[in-house]
Amino acid sequence: MEIDTLAYTKELETGGIDRKTAETLVIAFTKLILPVLVTKADLKHELERLEHRMTLRLGGLLVTGVGIIVALQHFWK
């Protein structure tokens, strides 16, 4: 994600913050906050990965369950 730091600084100044403070706030935001923000695309990708992992785990559980049932039927005869 990119941010127009000059426009952000000017907007802060328009709101009544002096230029030095506005610049400091913009620098702090871009260095400390911006790197940890998550976009919709990030969330979508992570949800897709999670869905894939859960599908694989459910499939593994089903195969294991069927295997246990077949084994029990075989040994119970």
N, CA, C and O atoms as a GROMACS GRO file, in nm:
protein
  308
    1MET      N    1   0.085  -0.116   0.000
    1MET     CA    2   0.000   0.000   0.000
    1MET      C    3   0.090   0.123   0.000
    1MET      O    4   0.188   0.131   0.074
    2GLU      N    5   0.056   0.218  -0.084
    2GLU     CA    6   0.134   0.340  -0.090
    2GLU      C    7   0.049   0.456  -0.041
    2GLU      O    8  -0.074   0.452  -0.047
    3ILE      N    9   0.116   0.558   0.007
    3ILE     CA   10   0.048   0.676   0.058
    3ILE      C   11   0.116   0.800   0.007
    3ILE      O   12   0.239   0.806  -0.001
    4ASP      N   13   0.038   0.899  -0.029
    4ASP     CA   14   0.092   1.028  -0.074
    4ASP      C   15   0.126   1.108   0.052
    4ASP      O   16   0.040   1.173   0.110
    5THR      N   17   0.252   1.102   0.092
    5THR     CA   18   0.292   1.166   0.218
    5THR      C   19   0.280   1.317   0.214
    5THR      O   20   0.250   1.380   0.315
    6LEU      N   21   0.303   1.375   0.096
    6LEU     CA   22   0.290   1.520   0.085
    6LEU      C   23   0.144   1.563   0.105
    6LEU      O   24   0.116   1.658   0.178
    7ALA      N   25   0.052   1.492   0.040
    7ALA     CA   26  -0.090   1.524   0.055
    7ALA      C   27  -0.135   1.502   0.199
    7ALA      O   28  -0.214   1.578   0.253
    8TYR      N   29  -0.083   1.396   0.260
    8TYR     CA   30  -0.118   1.365   0.400
    8TYR      C   31  -0.069   1.477   0.492
    8TYR      O   32  -0.141   1.522   0.582
    9THR      N   33   0.054   1.522   0.469
    9THR     CA   34   0.110   1.631   0.550
    9THR      C   35   0.028   1.758   0.532
    9THR      O   36  -0.005   1.826   0.630
   10LYS      N   37  -0.006   1.791   0.407
   10LYS     CA   38  -0.086   1.911   0.380
   10LYS      C   39  -0.224   1.903   0.445
   10LYS      O   40  -0.275   2.002   0.496
   11GLU      N   41  -0.282   1.784   0.443
   11GLU     CA   42  -0.414   1.766   0.506
   11GLU      C   43  -0.406   1.789   0.657
   11GLU      O   44  -0.496   1.850   0.716
   12LEU      N   45  -0.299   1.740   0.719
   12LEU     CA   46  -0.280   1.764   0.862
   12LEU      C   47  -0.262   1.913   0.891
   12LEU      O   48  -0.314   1.966   0.989
   13GLU      N   49  -0.187   1.979   0.804
   13GLU     CA   50  -0.168   2.124   0.820
   13GLU      C   51  -0.300   2.198   0.806
   13GLU      O   52  -0.327   2.293   0.880
   14THR      N   53  -0.382   2.155   0.711
   14THR     CA   54  -0.513   2.216   0.691
   14THR      C   55  -0.599   2.200   0.817
   14THR      O   56  -0.682   2.286   0.848
   15GLY      N   57  -0.578   2.092   0.887
   15GLY     CA   58  -0.651   2.066   1.011
   15GLY      C   59  -0.597   2.143   1.131
   15GLY      O   60  -0.651   2.132   1.241
   16GLY      N   61  -0.490   2.220   1.111
   16GLY     CA   62  -0.440   2.304   1.219
   16GLY      C   63  -0.314   2.255   1.285
   16GLY      O   64  -0.270   2.312   1.386
   17ILE      N   65  -0.252   2.150   1.231
   17ILE     CA   66  -0.128   2.099   1.289
   17ILE      C   67  -0.010   2.168   1.220
   17ILE      O   68  -0.009   2.181   1.098
   18ASP      N   69   0.088   2.212   1.298
   18ASP     CA   70   0.202   2.282   1.238
   18ASP      C   71   0.282   2.184   1.151
   18ASP      O   72   0.277   2.063   1.171
   19ARG      N   73   0.356   2.240   1.055
   19ARG     CA   74   0.426   2.159   0.954
   19ARG      C   75   0.521   2.055   1.015
   19ARG      O   76   0.519   1.940   0.973
   20LYS      N   77   0.601   2.093   1.111
   20LYS     CA   78   0.698   2.000   1.171
   20LYS      C   79   0.626   1.882   1.237
   20LYS      O   80   0.666   1.767   1.220
   21THR      N   81   0.520   1.911   1.311
   21THR     CA   82   0.443   1.804   1.375
   21THR      C   83   0.376   1.716   1.271
   21THR      O   84   0.373   1.594   1.285
   22ALA      N   85   0.321   1.778   1.167
   22ALA     CA   86   0.256   1.702   1.060
   22ALA      C   87   0.356   1.609   0.992
   22ALA      O   88   0.325   1.492   0.968
   23GLU      N   89   0.475   1.659   0.963
   23GLU     CA   90   0.578   1.575   0.901
   23GLU      C   91   0.617   1.460   0.991
   23GLU      O   92   0.635   1.347   0.945
   24THR      N   93   0.631   1.488   1.121
   24THR     CA   94   0.666   1.383   1.217
   24THR      C   95   0.557   1.276   1.223
   24THR      O   96   0.587   1.157   1.228
   25LEU      N   97   0.432   1.319   1.223
   25LEU     CA   98   0.321   1.224   1.226
   25LEU      C   99   0.319   1.137   1.101
   25LEU      O  100   0.296   1.017   1.109
   26VAL      N  101   0.343   1.199   0.985
   26VAL     CA  102   0.343   1.124   0.860
   26VAL      C  103   0.458   1.023   0.857
   26VAL      O  104   0.438   0.909   0.815
   27ILE      N  105   0.576   1.064   0.902
   27ILE     CA  106   0.690   0.973   0.906
   27ILE      C  107   0.662   0.856   1.001
   27ILE      O  108   0.688   0.740   0.968
   28ALA      N  109   0.608   0.886   1.118
   28ALA     CA  110   0.576   0.780   1.214
   28ALA      C  111   0.472   0.685   1.155
   28ALA      O  112   0.484   0.564   1.170
   29PHE      N  113   0.372   0.740   1.090
   29PHE     CA  114   0.267   0.656   1.030
   29PHE      C  115   0.324   0.564   0.923
   29PHE      O  116   0.295   0.444   0.922
   30THR      N  117   0.405   0.619   0.833
   30THR     CA  118   0.458   0.538   0.724
   30THR      C  119   0.561   0.436   0.770
   30THR      O  120   0.574   0.330   0.708
   31LYS      N  121   0.633   0.464   0.878
   31LYS     CA  122   0.733   0.370   0.927
   31LYS      C  123   0.675   0.267   1.023
   31LYS      O  124   0.718   0.151   1.021
   32LEU      N  125   0.580   0.306   1.107
   32LEU     CA  126   0.534   0.219   1.215
   32LEU      C  127   0.396   0.156   1.192
   32LEU      O  128   0.373   0.042   1.232
   33ILE      N  129   0.306   0.229   1.130
   33ILE     CA  130   0.169   0.180   1.117
   33ILE      C  131   0.144   0.119   0.980
   33ILE      O  132   0.088   0.009   0.970
   34LEU      N  133   0.182   0.187   0.876
   34LEU     CA  134   0.155   0.141   0.740
   34LEU      C  135   0.206  -0.001   0.712
   34LEU      O  136   0.135  -0.078   0.648
   35PRO      N  137   0.326  -0.038   0.759
   35PRO     CA  138   0.374  -0.174   0.730
   35PRO      C  139   0.288  -0.287   0.790
   35PRO      O  140   0.294  -0.399   0.741
   36VAL      N  141   0.210  -0.258   0.893
   36VAL     CA  142   0.132  -0.365   0.955
   36VAL      C  143  -0.016  -0.360   0.919
   36VAL      O  144  -0.094  -0.442   0.967
   37LEU      N  145  -0.055  -0.265   0.834
   37LEU     CA  146  -0.193  -0.259   0.789
   37LEU      C  147  -0.221  -0.374   0.692
   37LEU      O  148  -0.132  -0.418   0.620
   38VAL      N  149  -0.342  -0.420   0.692
   38VAL     CA  150  -0.382  -0.532   0.607
   38VAL      C  151  -0.484  -0.480   0.505
   38VAL      O  152  -0.575  -0.405   0.539
   39THR      N  153  -0.466  -0.521   0.380
   39THR     CA  154  -0.559  -0.481   0.276
   39THR      C  155  -0.666  -0.589   0.257
   39THR      O  156  -0.653  -0.700   0.308
   40LYS      N  157  -0.770  -0.557   0.183
   40LYS     CA  158  -0.874  -0.655   0.151
   40LYS      C  159  -0.814  -0.772   0.075
   40LYS      O  160  -0.851  -0.887   0.097
   41ALA      N  161  -0.722  -0.742  -0.016
   41ALA     CA  162  -0.657  -0.848  -0.094
   41ALA      C  163  -0.577  -0.941  -0.003
   41ALA      O  164  -0.577  -1.062  -0.023
   42ASP      N  165  -0.509  -0.884   0.098
   42ASP     CA  166  -0.435  -0.967   0.194
   42ASP      C  167  -0.529  -1.061   0.268
   42ASP      O  168  -0.501  -1.180   0.283
   43LEU      N  169  -0.640  -1.006   0.313
   43LEU     CA  170  -0.737  -1.087   0.387
   43LEU      C  171  -0.797  -1.196   0.300
   43LEU      O  172  -0.812  -1.310   0.344
   44LYS      N  173  -0.830  -1.161   0.175
   44LYS     CA  174  -0.888  -1.260   0.084
   44LYS      C  175  -0.790  -1.374   0.060
   44LYS      O  176  -0.827  -1.491   0.065
   45HIS      N  177  -0.664  -1.339   0.035
   45HIS     CA  178  -0.562  -1.441   0.010
   45HIS      C  179  -0.546  -1.532   0.132
   45HIS      O  180  -0.537  -1.654   0.119
   46GLU      N  181  -0.541  -1.472   0.250
   46GLU     CA  182  -0.522  -1.551   0.372
   46GLU      C  183  -0.643  -1.641   0.398
   46GLU      O  184  -0.627  -1.755   0.441
   47LEU      N  185  -0.763  -1.591   0.372
   47LEU     CA  186  -0.883  -1.673   0.389
   47LEU      C  187  -0.884  -1.790   0.290
   47LEU      O  188  -0.926  -1.900   0.326
   48GLU      N  189  -0.839  -1.767   0.168
   48GLU     CA  190  -0.831  -1.875   0.069
   48GLU      C  191  -0.731  -1.982   0.114
   48GLU      O  192  -0.757  -2.101   0.099
   49ARG      N  193  -0.617  -1.939   0.168
   49ARG     CA  194  -0.518  -2.034   0.218
   49ARG      C  195  -0.576  -2.116   0.334
   49ARG      O  196  -0.556  -2.237   0.342
   50LEU      N  197  -0.646  -2.047   0.424
   50LEU     CA  198  -0.707  -2.114   0.538
   50LEU      C  199  -0.812  -2.214   0.492
   50LEU      O  200  -0.819  -2.326   0.544
   51GLU      N  201  -0.893  -2.175   0.395
   51GLU     CA  202  -0.996  -2.265   0.342
   51GLU      C  203  -0.931  -2.390   0.282
   51GLU      O  204  -0.979  -2.501   0.302
   52HIS      N  205  -0.823  -2.371   0.210
   52HIS     CA  206  -0.752  -2.484   0.149
   52HIS      C  207  -0.698  -2.579   0.256
   52HIS      O  208  -0.713  -2.701   0.246
   53ARG      N  209  -0.636  -2.522   0.359
   53ARG     CA  210  -0.581  -2.604   0.468
   53ARG      C  211  -0.692  -2.681   0.539
   53ARG      O  212  -0.675  -2.799   0.570
   54MET      N  213  -0.804  -2.614   0.565
   54MET     CA  214  -0.914  -2.680   0.635
   54MET      C  215  -0.974  -2.792   0.550
   54MET      O  216  -1.013  -2.897   0.602
   55THR      N  217  -0.982  -2.769   0.418
   55THR     CA  218  -1.033  -2.872   0.328
   55THR      C  219  -0.942  -2.995   0.331
   55THR      O  220  -0.990  -3.109   0.336
   56LEU      N  221  -0.811  -2.972   0.328
   56LEU     CA  222  -0.717  -3.084   0.334
   56LEU      C  223  -0.728  -3.159   0.467
   56LEU      O  224  -0.725  -3.282   0.469
   57ARG      N  225  -0.742  -3.086   0.576
   57ARG     CA  226  -0.754  -3.152   0.707
   57ARG      C  227  -0.882  -3.232   0.717
   57ARG      O  228  -0.883  -3.343   0.769
   58LEU      N  229  -0.993  -3.175   0.667
   58LEU     CA  230  -1.120  -3.248   0.671
   58LEU      C  231  -1.111  -3.374   0.586
   58LEU      O  232  -1.160  -3.479   0.626
   59GLY      N  233  -1.048  -3.362   0.470
   59GLY     CA  234  -1.030  -3.480   0.385
   59GLY      C  235  -0.947  -3.586   0.456
   59GLY      O  236  -0.978  -3.704   0.448
   60GLY      N  237  -0.843  -3.544   0.524
   60GLY     CA  238  -0.760  -3.638   0.598
   60GLY      C  239  -0.838  -3.706   0.710
   60GLY      O  240  -0.823  -3.826   0.733
   61LEU      N  241  -0.921  -3.630   0.779
   61LEU     CA  242  -1.003  -3.688   0.885
   61LEU      C  243  -1.103  -3.788   0.830
   61LEU      O  244  -1.126  -3.893   0.890
   62LEU      N  245  -1.163  -3.756   0.715
   62LEU     CA  246  -1.259  -3.848   0.655
   62LEU      C  247  -1.191  -3.978   0.612
   62LEU      O  248  -1.244  -4.087   0.636
   63VAL      N  249  -1.075  -3.967   0.551
   63VAL     CA  250  -1.001  -4.087   0.509
   63VAL      C  251  -0.964  -4.171   0.630
   63VAL      O  252  -0.977  -4.293   0.628
   64THR      N  253  -0.917  -4.105   0.735
   64THR     CA  254  -0.880  -4.176   0.858
   64THR      C  255  -1.001  -4.244   0.919
   64THR      O  256  -0.994  -4.360   0.962
   65GLY      N  257  -1.113  -4.172   0.924
   65GLY     CA  258  -1.235  -4.228   0.982
   65GLY      C  259  -1.283  -4.350   0.905
   65GLY      O  260  -1.320  -4.451   0.965
   66VAL      N  261  -1.283  -4.340   0.774
   66VAL     CA  262  -1.325  -4.453   0.691
   66VAL      C  263  -1.229  -4.570   0.711
   66VAL      O  264  -1.272  -4.685   0.719
   67GLY      N  265  -1.101  -4.541   0.719
   67GLY     CA  266  -1.002  -4.647   0.742
   67GLY      C  267  -1.023  -4.718   0.874
   67GLY      O  268  -1.012  -4.840   0.882
   68ILE      N  269  -1.055  -4.643   0.977
   68ILE     CA  270  -1.081  -4.703   1.109
   68ILE      C  271  -1.206  -4.791   1.103
   68ILE      O  272  -1.207  -4.902   1.157
   69ILE      N  273  -1.310  -4.742   1.039
   69ILE     CA  274  -1.435  -4.820   1.029
   69ILE      C  275  -1.412  -4.950   0.952
   69ILE      O  276  -1.458  -5.056   0.994
   70VAL      N  277  -1.340  -4.942   0.840
   70VAL     CA  278  -1.310  -5.062   0.761
   70VAL      C  279  -1.226  -5.159   0.843
   70VAL      O  280  -1.253  -5.280   0.842
   71ALA      N  281  -1.126  -5.109   0.915
   71ALA     CA  282  -1.041  -5.196   0.998
   71ALA      C  283  -1.123  -5.262   1.107
   71ALA      O  284  -1.107  -5.382   1.133
   72LEU      N  285  -1.209  -5.187   1.172
   72LEU     CA  286  -1.292  -5.246   1.278
   72LEU      C  287  -1.385  -5.353   1.224
   72LEU      O  288  -1.404  -5.456   1.288
   73GLN      N  289  -1.444  -5.328   1.108
   73GLN     CA  290  -1.532  -5.429   1.046
   73GLN      C  291  -1.453  -5.554   1.011
   73GLN      O  292  -1.504  -5.665   1.025
   74HIS      N  293  -1.332  -5.537   0.965
   74HIS     CA  294  -1.248  -5.650   0.924
   74HIS      C  295  -1.212  -5.736   1.046
   74HIS      O  296  -1.216  -5.859   1.039
   75PHE      N  297  -1.177  -5.672   1.156
   75PHE     CA  298  -1.133  -5.746   1.274
   75PHE      C  299  -1.251  -5.797   1.357
   75PHE      O  300  -1.233  -5.888   1.438
   76TRP      N  301  -1.368  -5.741   1.340
   76TRP     CA  302  -1.483  -5.782   1.421
   76TRP      C  303  -1.548  -5.908   1.365
   76TRP      O  304  -1.631  -5.968   1.433
   77LYS      N  305  -1.515  -5.948   1.247
   77LYS     CA  306  -1.579  -6.067   1.186
   77LYS      C  307  -1.533  -6.194   1.248
   77LYS      O  308  -1.577  -6.302   1.208
   0.00000   0.00000   0.00000
